[in-house]
């Protein structure tokens, strides 16, 4: 799988080490959803070490962010460049 994860107390830590494309975007979004549903964290911390992620990556992240917001789970991103974080925030609003 493209993502790796660990659970530290009530924090789900996920790393997305590579950019997504249209062929794996949905699978990653579903995997993130399954992890949140399985672990019931209070916070999801996603590390995306990409300054300019692909539209597919932004799509999977925005879907996960919306899901977390709907469940009352904090969603935190690290590693994205400032421009990419702004784009993601605009997509989720």
N, C-alpha and C positions, 0 to 999 in steps of 0.2 A: 504494500500500500504506500501511497505517496506521503501520508502523514504519519507522525509518531505522536504518542501521547503518554502522559503519566498523571497520576492523581496524587495530590499532596493535601491531605485533609479534605477540605471542601472546595479545593481549587483544581480544576481540570486544566492541565497544561498541554497545549497542542503545538507541534511544530510542523510547518509546511515548508520543507526545504527547497522545493522547486516550484517553478511557475506551472500553472494549470493551462490546459488547452480544452477545447470544446469536448474532446473525447473522455476526459476524466473529471470535468467540473461537477457533474451531477453525482458521480460516485463519491467524491470527496465531501460534497454538501450532505449527502445522506449518511456518510460515515460520521461526520461531525454531529449531526442530529442524533444518531444512535448513541454516540458517546455521552452526549448531554442527557439523554433519556435514561441511559443505564446508570450513570453516576450521580445524577441529581446535584450537581455542584451549585455553589452560590456565586462562583466566578469562573468564567472561561477565559483563559489567557492564551492568545494565539500569537506565536512568533512567526513572522513572515519576513525573512531576510531578503526582501526585494525592494529596491527603491522605486521601480516602475513595473508593477505587476500587470499581467495581461487582463483583458476584460473578463476572461473566464475565471481568473483568480478573484477579481473584485466581485464578480457575481456570486461565487460560493461564499465569500466572506460576508457579503451583504445579506444573503439568505440566512446564514448562521446568526448574524447580528440581530436581525429581525426576530428570529425564533427565540433567542435569548431574551430580548426585550419583552416579548410576549409572555415568557415564563417568569419574568422578574429576576433573571440571572444577569449579573454584571458581565459585560463583554469588554475585554481589554486586548488591544493589538499592540505588538511591539515589532520593531524592525522595518516597518513600512516608511517610506519617505513622506515628507509633509504633504506634498501634492497628492499622493495616493490616499493618504488618510482623509484629506478634504473631499476627494472624489467619493470615497466610501461613505463618509458622513452625509453627503448630498444624496446618495442612492438610498440610504436607509430612512431618511426623513420623510 
